[in-house]
Amino acid sequence: MTILIYIIAFAITITVHEAAHAWMADRLGDPTARLAGRLSLNPIAHIDIYGTVIVPLLLIFFGSPFVVGWAKPVPIDPYNLENPKRDSALISFAGPFVNMALATVLAIVARLFPISPIFNILYPVILLNITLAIFNLIPIHPLDGGKVLVGILPHKEGVELDRFLNQFGLILLLILIFPLFGGVSLISAVISPIVNTITHLLVPAASLI
């Protein structure tokens, strides 16, 4: 039952994340994602075989305490954007922002039902939304943080960083994700304290479960 709840929570988390990207792109003048069916709350529209299935399963298989993943990138046509550099950063930031917003709203509800079945159902959704938001803000492609950083840097530096991350970002990300160093991934060591702090601030009762 617990595994099923976390699977459903993961599906909800990546779905709202990707739908937020699509919504922001559409609002900024690019209908590409909407026309591709990505402005949707249907999880099937966003599944990526590697990020949604293979990587999380491998992390579970290797016993990693930190399980993350990602969905298919939302298609964007920068030629439809008024300010491609700025707007691409806003589109990328929309996903983590909505994850944190959803976590906050659900945390308010969860506080009303501490130590209850409702809390036990909401907590995984809250935790995964916080985790995905913080994880995606790491400044490496294909994560949102890479695109946000490229968008806020001066043009020359942004272009150079974008070129580098397009070539090596995924390799760097996989090295950071997998528990190669004493059974603990570098990303887990860095962001787990942040995720735990935010989670306990939003839902103090989480320390009781």
N, C-alpha and C positions, 0 to 999 in steps of 0.2 A: 504493500500500500504506500509506504514511504517513497519507494522508487517511482511509482506511478505519479505521485504528487509532484515530485521533482521534475519528471519528464514533462508534465503539463505546465509546470511553472516555467521551465526552460522554453517551451513553445510559446507561451504568452510573452515572455521577456523578449525573445528575438523578433516576434511578430510586431509588437508595438514599436520596437527600435527601428526596424526597417520601414514600417508604415510611416513613421515620423520623418525619415529621410525623404520618402516619396512625397509626403504632404508638403514639406518645406520646399522641395524642388518645384512642385506644382505652383505653390504660392509665389515663388520667385520667377515664374515665367517659363519653366521647363516642364512640359507635359509628358516627357519621355517615359518616366517611371509609371505614371498613371495609365498611359496607353499600353504599357507592357504588363498591366495587371498587378503592379506592385503597391498601388495605393489600396491595400487590402489588409484585413485582419484575419485572413485565412493563412495559417502557418505554412501550408503546402506551397504557397506562392513564394516563400522566402527561403526554403531549405537549400543548403549547399552541402553536397555530398561529403566534402572534406571538413568544413568548419562546423557543420551541424551534426554530423554523424561520426566520421572517422576519428577526428582529433579528440572529441570528448570520450569516445570509447577507448582509445589508446591510453588516455590519461587515467581512466578508471582501471584499465588493465594493469598499468604500471603502478597502481596504488597511489597516485598523486592525490594529496589532500586538496588540491586546487584544480577544479575542472571548469574549463571555459570553452567557448566555441564562437562561431560567427555564422551569419547567413550569407546568401548570395548578395554581392554588391548591388545596390540600386543603380540602374543605368541613368546616367546624366549626360546631357548634351550641353557643354559649356557655351555653345554659340547661341543658345536660347536665353542665357542669363545676361542681365544688364551689366553686372560687374562679376565676371567669372571667378576671379581670385577671391573676392570677399564672399560672394554667394556660395561658392563651393565649400568654404569654411563653415558658413552658417548651416548649410545642408548637412554637413558632417556632424556638427555639434548638436543638431536637433535630436539625433538618436540617443546619445547619453543623457541629454537634458530631459527627454520624455521618460527615460528609465528612472531617473532620480525623482521626477515629479510623481510618477506612478508609485514608486516605493514610499514616498512621503505620504501620499493620500492613503495608501493601504495601511501604513504604520499608524495613522490616526485612527482608522477603524480597528486595527488589531489591539490598540491600547484599551479599547472599550471591552475587549473580550480576552483578558489575560488568562492563561492556563485553561484553554477551552479548545474544542475541535476547530472552531473558527480561526483561532489564533494559529493552530497547527497547520491549517491550510494556507493562511495568508503569509506566514513567515517565510516559507521557501520562495514565494514570489517576490517578497520584499528583498530577501537576501540576494537572489539571482539578479534582480534589477540593479541593485547597488553594485554588485560584482561586475556585471556587464558594462555598466556606465564607467566605472573606474578603469577597468581593463581596456575599454575602447579609447580612453583618453591618453593611453601610452602613445607617444609620438613616433609610431612606426607604421608604415603601410603593411597590410591593407586596413589597419585600424583607423578609426576616425581621427584619433589624435595626430596622426601623420598629416592628414589633409588639413586639419585645423592649424597646425604649426606652419605648414607651407603657406596657408592663406594669410597668416598674420606677419610673416617675415617680409622684408623688403624684396622686391621683384627678383633681383639677381640671385640672392641667397635662397629664395623660395624655389626658383627653377632648379638650382643645383641640388638642393636637398630632395626635391621631388624626383629628379633623375636618379639620384643615388638610392632612394627608398624603393623606387620602382624596380631596380635591379636586385637589391639585396634585402629589402624589407621582410619578405616572407621567410627567408633563410634565418635572419636575425630573430624573428618572432618565434620560429620553431625552436631555435636554440634556447631562447629565454623561457619558453613554455614547459618543455619537457624536463622532468626531474633528473638531470644529469649530474648534479653536484650534491653528493651525499643524500640522494633521494628527495631533494627539495629543489623546485625550480626557482630560478632567480626572480621571476615575476611574482611568484607566490611570496617569497621573502620580502619583496618590496611593497606589494599592494595589499597583502592580507591584513597587516595592522591598520591600514587606512579603511578597508572594508569593515573590519571588526569594530573600529571606533564609530564609524557612521551608523552601522547597524544598531549598536548599543545605545547611541544617542536617540535614534528614531524609535526603537522598541526595547526599552530597558528590560522588559520581561523575557527577552530572548536569552538572557543569562540563566534563566530558570529551566530551560528546556534542554 
